[in-house]
Amino acid sequence: MKHFLNDIEISPKNRTEIGIISTFSEDPDVLKLSTDTIVLPREGFDIIKNHIATIGVFEGIPYRVELSCGISIDYYVDLTENTVIKQHEIEVKIKRRKGQDSFIENANATSFDLLLSKGVLFDTFNVPYFVIKDDQLQTAITLAITTYIMVKETIQAAVELVNSISDIVEAATPILGVSAAGPTVSYNIGAIITASLKATAKLIYFAALVVALLEMAAKLFVLIFPPKYNLLGCKVKELISKGCGYLGYSFQSTLLDSIPQATILPVPLVRDRKSIFEFLPDEFNAPFNKGVPSASDTTPTLGSLIDAICTQFNARVKIFNGVVRIERWDWWQNQAVNMLEPALSLQGERDDAYVLNTNDIWKRYYIRYQLDMSDLNTYDKLYDRHDAEYSTEPTTVINQDLVSIKGLQQVDVPFALGRRKEKLNWMEKRAKDLFKLIDSVSGIFGNGTNYANVIGERKDCMQISQRFFSTTKFLYTVNGKQPANYLDFISAGSLWNKYHYINQIQLNSWKIKNQVRVRLQTSEFVTLLDNNYVELNGEISEILSCEWMDEKSSCLITYRSRNNYANGKVQTITIND
């Protein structure tokens, strides 16, 4: 194993002690040296001192390890972690360049606001929505009172107008008489004038009432039927791909390719926005958010979004050769290419030993989205689909008190679901009847209003209970809208059916062997870094950790292979989905 610092070959003081350790389980550290630090005298010491003096400690130094077959693995010296400078040597930590640990650290510190400020452009799009407030009963009462007063006044004015017209007709009726000259016809001019003036006043009053009615209807219409608004959303793959690109990585995911409709809808909180208390609802046309998560969202950074997606879809993230890949955790087992022949796990005793993955047994598996008090729709229809619960039960019980199935597997998805508006609600239907009446009254004088037709069906868009909500929403959108069957893809129950069911112990039972020695060529080791599933003894197994020495071409591995100890012994029952 040769060592190069800034492409200059060096010889670490502790060179003979350096091997490579990789772990692939819960908190993966895919590639690190077997020592915490390397000690660099002479050339290495001078290179690092010169780097600190000219560039500083805030940029790492390229460090390359060349294996015996000529394969190179890139690291870098991280001068910000535990660097010890002595008189004639220096102790430094090195990290995998474009590897798992450095990517996660950078992603966790990279906010989407930072990406925007650096000129990263995201393909955002409009997500239309209606505001359906939670005060429907109070609105209905107000509407009923308004309807009563309006109808009463209109009918009364119309009756009085009709009576006035009748008075004119009556006053204009000729008075027949007989005089010496013969029959006579006379008119009560005073009565006619009086009746005409009264009728004119009634007509003016009726017209003024209609005008007032129309003005009130216009304002009432905006309050009861606020227009369709838009927020900006962005597809999950777009956010992660652009974020990885900014950090110098490419991104791949067959998981997200299979659900391209997955959409993040950030909370509508941005700086320098209009106050909602100073404008009518129909004056808010511009979206209230940026389309990408901000500091007010549940996933403000690239790292937190990746963590959330892995939690939601039972996935793992792996980074190799500058490629970030997110897949359901079992995806890699179908890509295995290495074939290994392990020795006995207990060499000294010429025996074999293994343990079972009983730590993976769970009694209760609970998946849930967040509930958002600022959007009561999450407590309404969405509540029925926001969580799912399952229980592991024995198939046969002899002594109930000795059943030892235990453990909680809780999947907290840091997003809230968004509700789809599917039809007019009961209050909107009542209001629509009122505006039909207004349309008919306004038509008396010619071109009337057309409110009833403008109202339409008001459906197929997202609905929220107020302009602002506090929890980032996860949507399934096609052209910005959620189709009627969107919950079949992203509800808590569907997450179980598509992604989490593989965690049932009867489908996920393994035997684990620790510290098993195997012969491992350099090329096989490098392949293992990309995919830790291998073929061992003719079956697919997962390497959990390994410690490899280049000079000896040998490796100590901890791995797990499939076992059927839970098959037929337990079953999973659904509590709710």
C-alpha positions in Angstrom: 0.0 0.0 0.0 1.6 3.3 -1.2 0.6 6.7 0.2 0.6 9.9 -1.7 0.0 13.4 -0.3 -0.7 16.0 -3.0 0.6 13.4 -5.5 3.9 13.2 -3.7 4.7 9.7 -2.3 5.3 9.7 1.4 5.8 7.1 4.1 3.7 7.4 7.2 5.5 6.6 10.4 2.8 4.1 11.4 2.6 2.6 7.9 2.8 -1.1 8.9 -0.2 -0.7 11.2 -2.5 0.8 8.6 -5.3 -1.4 7.2 -8.8 -0.5 5.9 -12.0 -0.9 7.9 -15.5 -0.6 6.5 -18.8 -0.8 8.2 -22.1 -1.0 6.2 -24.8 -1.3 8.9 -26.8 1.3 10.8 -24.3 4.2 10.7 -22.2 3.3 7.7 -18.6 4.3 7.5 -17.7 2.7 4.2 -14.0 3.3 4.1 -11.5 4.4 6.7 -8.1 3.5 7.8 -7.7 1.1 10.7 -5.9 3.7 12.7 -7.5 6.9 14.0 -4.7 9.1 12.7 -1.6 8.9 10.5 1.7 10.2 11.6 3.6 12.1 8.9 7.3 12.9 9.3 9.7 14.6 6.8 8.1 15.2 3.4 4.6 14.9 4.6 5.3 17.1 7.6 6.7 19.8 5.3 3.8 19.6 2.8 1.2 20.1 5.5 3.0 23.0 7.2 3.3 24.8 3.9 -0.4 24.2 3.1 -1.4 25.6 6.5 0.9 28.7 5.9 -0.4 29.4 2.4 -4.0 28.1 2.1 -5.0 27.5 5.7 -6.7 24.7 7.6 -10.2 25.2 6.0 -9.4 23.3 2.8 -8.2 19.7 2.9 -5.2 18.2 1.2 -5.6 15.4 -1.4 -4.4 12.1 0.0 -4.3 8.9 -2.2 -3.7 5.3 -1.2 -2.6 3.1 -4.0 -3.2 -0.6 -3.5 -1.0 -3.5 -4.6 -2.9 -4.0 -7.9 -2.5 -0.4 -8.8 -6.1 0.6 -7.8 -6.2 3.9 -6.0 -8.6 5.2 -3.4 -8.8 8.9 -2.8 -8.9 10.5 0.6 -8.1 13.9 1.9 -6.5 15.3 5.0 -9.0 17.1 7.2 -7.0 19.7 9.1 -10.0 20.8 11.2 -10.2 17.6 13.2 -7.6 16.6 15.9 -4.5 17.8 14.0 -1.5 17.6 16.3 1.6 19.5 15.2 4.8 18.3 16.8 8.4 19.5 16.3 9.3 17.0 13.7 6.1 15.2 12.7 2.3 15.8 12.5 -0.7 13.7 13.3 -3.7 14.1 11.0 -7.0 12.5 10.2 -7.8 11.5 6.7 -11.3 11.0 5.3 -12.7 9.4 2.1 -12.8 11.9 -0.7 -16.3 12.0 -2.2 -17.2 9.2 0.3 -20.0 8.5 2.7 -18.7 10.4 5.7 -17.6 13.6 3.9 -20.8 13.7 1.8 -23.1 13.4 4.8 -21.2 16.1 6.7 -21.4 18.5 3.8 -25.1 17.6 3.0 -26.1 18.2 6.6 -24.5 21.7 6.5 -26.0 22.6 3.0 -29.3 24.4 3.2 -31.5 24.9 0.2 -31.4 28.7 1.0 -27.6 28.4 0.6 -28.1 26.7 -2.8 -30.4 29.4 -4.0 -27.9 32.1 -2.9 -25.2 30.3 -4.9 -27.3 30.4 -8.1 -28.6 26.8 -8.1 -31.8 26.8 -10.1 -34.6 24.4 -9.2 -37.4 23.4 -11.5 -40.4 24.5 -9.4 -44.0 24.5 -10.4 -47.4 25.8 -9.3 -49.4 23.7 -6.8 -53.0 25.1 -6.9 -55.1 25.1 -3.8 -58.3 26.4 -2.2 -58.6 27.9 1.3 -61.5 26.2 3.1 -61.6 27.7 6.5 -62.7 25.7 9.5 -65.4 28.2 10.5 -67.9 26.8 8.1 -70.8 26.8 10.7 -70.3 30.5 11.5 -70.1 31.3 7.8 -73.3 29.4 7.2 -75.1 31.3 10.0 -73.9 34.6 8.6 -75.0 33.5 5.1 -78.4 32.4 6.4 -79.0 35.8 8.1 -77.8 37.7 5.0 -80.0 35.6 2.8 -83.0 36.2 5.0 -82.5 40.0 5.2 -81.7 40.3 1.5 -84.7 38.2 0.4 -87.1 40.0 2.8 -86.0 43.4 1.7 -86.1 42.6 -2.0 -89.6 41.1 -1.8 -90.8 44.0 0.3 -89.4 46.5 -2.2 -90.8 44.6 -5.1 -94.2 44.5 -3.5 -94.2 48.2 -2.7 -93.1 48.9 -6.3 -95.9 46.8 -7.7 -98.4 48.6 -5.4 -97.1 52.0 -6.6 -97.6 51.0 -10.2 -101.1 49.9 -9.3 -101.8 53.3 -7.8 -100.6 54.9 -11.0 -102.9 52.7 -13.0 -105.8 53.5 -10.7 -105.1 57.2 -10.8 -104.9 57.2 -14.5 -108.2 55.5 -14.9 -110.6 58.1 -16.6 -113.6 59.4 -14.6 -116.8 59.1 -16.7 -119.6 61.6 -16.2 -122.6 63.3 -17.8 -123.0 67.0 -18.4 -125.5 69.1 -20.3 -123.2 68.8 -23.2 -123.2 65.1 -23.0 -120.9 62.4 -21.6 -117.6 63.6 -20.1 -114.2 62.0 -19.4 -111.9 63.6 -16.7 -108.7 62.7 -15.0 -107.4 63.3 -11.5 -104.2 64.9 -12.5 -103.1 65.5 -8.9 -103.6 61.8 -8.0 -101.7 60.8 -11.1 -98.8 63.0 -10.3 -98.7 61.9 -6.7 -98.9 58.2 -7.6 -96.1 58.7 -10.3 -93.8 60.4 -7.8 -94.4 57.6 -5.3 -93.7 54.9 -8.0 -90.6 56.7 -9.1 -89.3 56.8 -5.6 -90.1 53.1 -5.1 -88.3 52.3 -8.4 -85.3 54.3 -7.4 -85.2 52.6 -4.0 -85.6 49.2 -5.6 -82.8 50.0 -8.1 -80.6 51.3 -5.3 -81.3 48.1 -3.3 -80.3 45.9 -6.3 -77.1 47.9 -6.7 -76.3 47.6 -3.0 -77.1 43.9 -3.2 -74.7 43.4 -6.1 -71.9 45.3 -4.3 -72.5 43.2 -1.2 -72.6 40.0 -3.3 -69.3 40.9 -4.9 -67.5 41.2 -1.5 -69.4 38.2 -0.1 -68.4 36.1 -3.1 -64.7 36.8 -2.5 -65.0 35.9 1.2 -67.0 32.7 0.8 -65.4 31.6 -2.5 -61.8 32.9 -2.4 -60.1 32.3 -5.7 -57.7 29.4 -6.5 -54.2 30.3 -5.3 -50.9 28.8 -6.0 -47.9 27.7 -4.0 -44.6 26.5 -5.5 -43.6 22.9 -5.1 -40.6 20.9 -6.3 -40.1 17.2 -7.0 -38.0 15.3 -4.5 -35.6 13.9 -7.1 -35.0 17.4 -8.4 -34.1 18.8 -5.0 -31.7 15.9 -4.1 -30.1 15.8 -7.6 -29.4 19.5 -7.8 -28.1 19.5 -4.2 -25.7 16.6 -4.9 -24.6 18.3 -8.1 -23.7 21.4 -6.1 -21.5 19.3 -3.8 -19.8 17.7 -6.7 -21.6 14.4 -6.8 -24.0 12.7 -9.2 -27.2 11.2 -8.1 -29.0 7.9 -9.0 -32.1 6.3 -7.6 -34.4 3.7 -9.1 -36.6 4.2 -6.1 -37.3 7.8 -6.9 -37.4 7.0 -10.6 -40.4 4.7 -9.7 -42.2 7.5 -8.0 -41.4 10.7 -10.0 -44.6 12.3 -8.7 -43.1 12.6 -5.2 -43.3 16.4 -4.4 -42.2 18.6 -1.5 -44.5 21.6 -0.8 -42.5 23.9 1.5 -44.3 26.0 4.1 -45.6 29.4 2.8 -43.3 31.5 5.0 -41.0 33.9 3.1 -39.5 37.2 4.0 -40.8 40.6 2.7 -44.3 39.2 1.9 -47.5 41.1 1.9 -49.5 41.1 5.1 -52.6 39.0 4.9 -54.5 41.5 7.1 -54.2 44.3 4.7 -55.6 42.8 1.5 -58.7 41.0 0.3 -58.3 37.3 -0.5 -58.5 37.9 -4.2 -55.5 40.3 -4.1 -53.1 37.5 -3.2 -51.9 36.1 -6.5 -48.2 35.5 -6.1 -47.0 32.3 -4.3 -46.0 32.7 -0.7 -43.1 30.3 -0.8 -39.8 29.7 -2.7 -40.6 26.2 -3.9 -37.7 24.7 -2.1 -37.4 24.1 1.7 -36.3 27.0 3.9 -35.2 27.2 7.5 -38.9 27.1 8.5 -39.4 23.6 6.9 -38.9 20.2 8.5 -36.2 19.4 6.0 -34.2 22.7 5.6 -30.9 21.0 4.4 -30.0 18.5 1.8 -28.9 16.0 4.5 -32.2 16.3 6.4 -34.2 15.7 3.2 -32.2 12.6 2.3 -32.6 11.3 5.9 -36.4 11.9 5.7 -36.7 10.1 2.3 -34.7 7.1 3.7 -37.0 7.0 6.7 -40.1 7.3 4.6 -39.2 4.7 2.0 -37.2 2.3 4.1 -34.1 3.2 2.1 -30.4 3.5 2.5 -28.0 6.0 1.0 -24.6 4.9 -0.3 -21.9 6.9 -1.9 -19.2 5.4 -4.1 -16.9 7.0 -6.7 -18.7 10.3 -6.4 -22.2 8.8 -7.0 -24.9 9.2 -4.4 -27.5 6.4 -4.6 -30.7 6.0 -2.6 -32.5 2.7 -2.8 -34.7 0.5 -0.6 -32.3 -1.3 1.6 -32.6 -4.7 -0.1 -32.0 -3.4 -3.6 -28.2 -4.1 -3.4 -28.7 -7.8 -2.8 -29.8 -8.3 -6.4 -26.6 -6.6 -7.6 -24.1 -8.9 -5.8 -21.0 -9.8 -7.9 -18.4 -11.1 -5.5 -18.2 -14.8 -4.5 -16.3 -15.5 -1.3 -15.3 -18.7 0.6 -15.1 -18.0 4.3 -13.2 -20.0 6.9 -14.7 -21.3 10.1 -15.7 -18.5 12.5 -13.8 -20.1 15.4 -10.5 -21.1 13.9 -8.9 -22.0 17.2 -11.6 -24.5 18.1 -12.1 -25.6 14.5 -15.8 -24.9 15.0 -18.4 -22.6 13.7 -20.7 -20.2 15.5 -23.3 -17.6 14.7 -26.0 -15.5 16.4 -29.5 -14.7 15.2 -30.6 -11.1 14.4 -33.1 -11.1 17.2 -32.5 -7.4 17.7 -34.5 -6.8 14.6 -37.6 -8.4 16.0 -40.4 -6.0 16.7 -43.7 -6.3 18.4 -45.2 -3.1 17.1 -44.4 -1.4 13.8 -45.8 2.1 13.5 -45.6 4.4 10.5 -46.9 8.0 10.8 -47.0 11.3 9.0 -47.1 14.5 11.0 -50.4 16.2 12.0 -50.4 20.0 11.5 -52.6 22.1 13.9 -52.4 25.0 11.4 -54.1 22.9 8.8 -57.0 21.0 10.3 -57.4 19.0 7.2 -54.7 16.7 8.6 -57.0 16.0 11.5 -60.0 15.4 9.3 -60.1 13.0 6.3 -56.3 12.7 6.2 -56.2 11.4 9.8 -57.6 8.1 8.6 -54.6 7.5 6.3 -51.8 9.4 8.1 -50.7 6.4 10.1 -50.5 2.6 10.0 -49.8 0.1 12.7 -48.8 -3.6 12.6 -48.1 -6.2 15.2 -46.0 -9.4 15.2 -48.0 -12.3 16.7 -47.0 -15.9 17.4 -48.7 -18.5 15.3 -48.8 -21.0 18.1 -48.7 -20.3 21.9 -48.2 -22.8 24.7 -47.5 -20.4 27.6 -48.7 -16.9 26.9 -46.6 -15.5 29.7 -43.4 -16.8 28.0 -44.0 -15.1 24.7 -41.0 -12.8 24.2 -41.8 -10.9 21.1 -41.0 -7.3 22.0 -39.7 -4.0 20.6 -41.1 -0.9 18.8 -40.2 0.1 15.3 -41.4 3.6 14.8 -41.2 5.4 11.5 -41.7 9.1 12.0 -42.1 10.7 8.5 -41.3 14.4 9.0 -43.9 15.6 6.5 -47.7 16.2 6.6 -50.0 15.0 3.9 -52.0 17.4 1.7 -55.7 16.9 1.2 -57.4 16.9 -2.2 -60.6 18.9 -2.6 -63.0 16.6 -4.4 -66.4 18.4 -4.5 -68.4 21.4 -3.1 -68.9 21.1 0.6 -72.4 21.6 2.2 -71.8 25.3 3.0 -70.5 26.0 -0.5 -73.7 24.4 -2.0 -75.9 26.6 0.2 -73.9 29.7 -0.9 -74.2 28.7 -4.5 -78.0 28.6 -4.2 -77.8 32.2 -2.8 -75.8 33.4 -5.7 -78.2 31.8 -8.1 -80.8 34.0 -6.6 -78.6 37.0 -6.9 -77.9 36.2 -10.5 -81.7 36.1 -11.2 -82.4 39.4 -9.4 -79.5 41.2 -11.1 -80.9 40.1 -14.5 -84.0 42.2 -14.0 -82.2 45.2 -15.4 -80.4 43.5 -18.3 -76.9 42.0 -18.1 -76.9 40.3 -14.8 -74.2 38.6 -12.7 -73.0 35.0 -13.4 -71.7 34.0 -10.0 -73.2 30.5 -10.0 -71.3 29.5 -13.1 -68.1 31.1 -11.9 -68.3 29.0 -8.7 -68.2 25.8 -10.7 -67.2 22.6 -9.0 -64.1 23.9 -7.1 -62.4 20.5 -6.9 -59.3 18.5 -7.8 -56.9 20.9 -6.1 -55.4 20.8 -2.6 -57.4 22.3 0.2 -56.0 23.9 3.3 -57.8 25.6 6.2 -55.8 28.8 6.1 -53.2 30.6 4.0 -50.3 29.5 6.3 -49.3 26.0 7.5 -46.4 25.0 9.7 -45.4 21.5 8.5 -43.8 20.7 5.2 -46.2 18.8 3.0 -45.4 15.7 1.0 -47.6 15.4 -2.1 -48.1 13.1 -5.1 -48.6 15.5 -8.0 -49.3 15.2 -11.7 -49.1 18.7 -13.3 -49.2 20.2 -9.8 -52.4 18.4 -8.8 -53.0 15.2 -6.8 -55.0 12.6 -8.6 -58.0 11.0 -7.0 -56.0 7.9 -6.0 -53.0 9.8 -4.6 -53.3 8.2 -1.2 -52.8 4.7 -2.8 -49.2 5.8 -3.3 -48.2 7.8 -0.3 -50.5 7.0 2.6 -48.9 5.4 5.6 -50.5 2.1 4.7 -49.1 2.2 1.2 -45.6 2.9 2.5 -45.9 -0.4 4.4 -47.2 -2.3 1.4 -44.5 -1.0 -1.0 -41.5 -0.4 1.2 -41.6 -1.5 4.8 -43.2 -4.9 4.7 -39.8 -6.4 4.0 -38.9 -5.6 7.7 -41.1 -8.4 9.0 -38.9 -10.8 10.9 -40.3 -13.8 9.0 -39.0 -12.1 5.8 -35.9 -10.7 7.4 -34.4 -13.4 9.6 -30.7 -13.8 9.4 -27.8 -15.6 11.1 -24.8 -13.5 11.8 -21.2 -14.6 11.9 -18.5 -12.4 13.5 -14.8 -11.9 12.6 -14.6 -14.6 9.9 -11.4 -14.7 7.9 -11.6 -14.8 4.1 -9.1 -14.4 1.3 -9.9 -11.2 -0.5 -8.2 -9.8 -3.6 -7.8 -6.1 -4.0 -10.3 -5.9 -6.9 -12.8 -7.8 -4.8 -12.4 -5.4 -1.9 -12.9 -2.4 -4.1 -16.1 -3.9 -5.5 -17.3 -4.6 -2.0 -17.1 -0.9 -1.2 -19.8 -0.3 -3.9 -22.0 -3.2 -2.9 -21.7 -5.1 0.4 -23.9 -8.0 -0.7 -21.8 -11.0 -1.8 -22.3 -14.7 -2.6 -21.0 -16.8 0.3 -21.2 -20.6 0.3 -23.7 -20.4 -2.6 -26.1 -17.9 -1.0 -26.5 -14.1 -1.0 -25.1 -12.6 2.2 -24.6 -9.1 3.5 -21.2 -8.0 4.8 -21.8 -5.9 7.9 -18.2 -4.9 8.4 -14.7 -5.9 7.3 -11.1 -5.2 8.2 -8.7 -5.7 5.2 -4.9 -5.7 5.0 -3.6 -5.1 1.5 -0.2 -6.8 2.0 -1.8 -10.0 3.2 -4.8 -10.1 0.8 -6.9 -11.2 3.7 -9.9 -9.8 5.5 -11.9 -10.3 8.7 -15.6 -9.9 8.0 -18.8 -9.9 9.9 -21.7 -11.0 7.7 -25.2 -12.2 7.8 -26.9 -14.9 5.7 -30.5 -15.8 5.3 -32.1 -18.1 7.9 -35.6 -19.5 8.3 -35.8 -19.5 12.1 -38.9 -17.2 12.0 -40.7 -18.8 9.1 -44.1 -20.2 10.2 -43.5 -19.2 13.8 -44.9 -15.6 13.7 -47.4 -13.6 11.6 -48.0 -9.9 11.1 -51.5 -8.6 11.8 -52.8 -5.2 10.7 -54.0 -2.9 13.5 -54.9 -0.1 11.2 -53.8 1.1 7.8 
